[in-house]
């Protein structure tokens, strides 16, 4: 059940206790003014179909708490405490006044991340970008009869947002799977049916530790340890199948884990028999079976485990174009990203700054048809004006640094460097939140520096905080 908020709270409506004087130019107050909370309320209310039950928390409280968490990297419990102690954060979350009590329980942060999906957050991001571009670019006339020519620059790139998991090793994954099967056998076993099947758990644990504690392991020793663990898992799966035939059932969570273990066993058995280390949809974590290895080819981390994502950069603002746990070739997303640019602005970009992997023949042909210059060297033999091409390529590579800077900020400051959520949908929500927090920070900085510039160049004017304008 959900009840819409009466109106968007302003700073003048915030009840401050006696002795507390809040600064109206605080960054969290300014950030709260950037987002149009009332426009988002309608879409958020549509998520709640039932009119019965406990009333859900307002949208501004849910989204505000998530943005605060992303900004500072707090845990769910610490986010709750920080909002309780800070009046500026309480205003940002839409509370009517300062009160020294927690506005929600920390466990609700999981529900906030589930309800505010990546699609909803992308629409909020578009709203923030629209306000930011109003500060930086002039609006085009709407009464133009002819469509405008190609204009603007679209910068695209792909990266990986690694998840917080242990580095996967085959022997360790098989040992964890075996231990899970032993717990399942304990749950399914009925003491009245007789003696519990023998699982050789102590012997299997001892054999695993003998290889895990070695600093240097030969390929022959690793292969032998994998074979032994596969034998134990095969025996345990047989016991579980026999118990299932007798009508023994598992809880939903453990049944999902059992299916994951079965798939892991088939993958590891296939790799062992074929003497290879590659298999489609390889499982690297039992708790998060949807995570896949993403080969990036970087010097520090050649392979990362997490979400692969594409972003686009226009006028300094970032948009999330695509994200997936499965590895994909980012060049296949370029046409779609260019068409998204045309849907937003009404015309194609004049140029696209992208990495070399985007310069395949299909993308080059598409860009040539639509009079778009795709950065990078031309295919085939170099032309007579190769010096000019090299100069242009160098300039494009320098300007393309902006998208790398965006990745650096989202990973270092806004939580995309290490995803700590466990669910697939909430992990995608964190990615969208990181990009939204980055754009919100940029719009705040743009408005702040615009305010400083007015103060420096208007010495005979004063700033009216109540009306938010300059007066003589």
Buried (B, 14 or more C-beta within 10 A) or exposed (E): EBEEBEEBBEBEEBEEEEEEEBEEEBBBBBBBBBBBBEEBBEEBBEBBEEEEEEEBBBBBBBBBBBBBBBBBBBEBEEBBEBBBEBBBBBBBBBBEBBEEEEBBEBEBBBBBBEBBBBEBBBEBBBBBBEBBBEEEEEEEEEEEEEEEEBEBBBBBBBBBBBBEBEEBBBBBBBBBBBBBBBEBBEEBBEEEEEEEBEBBBEEBBEBBEEBEEEEEBEEEBBEEBBEBBBEBBEBBBEBBEEBEEEEBEBEEEBEEBBEBBBBBBEBBBEBBEEEEEEBEEBBBBBEBBBBBBBEBEEEEEEBBBBBBBBBBBBEBBBBBBBBEBEEEEBBBBBBEBBEBBBEBBEBBBBBBBBBEBBBBEEBBEBBEEBEBBBBBEEEEEEEEEEEEBEEBBEEBEEBBEBBEEBBBBBBEBBBBBEBEBBEBEBBBBBBBBBBBBBBBBBBBEBBEEEBEEEEEEEEEEEBEEEEEEBEE
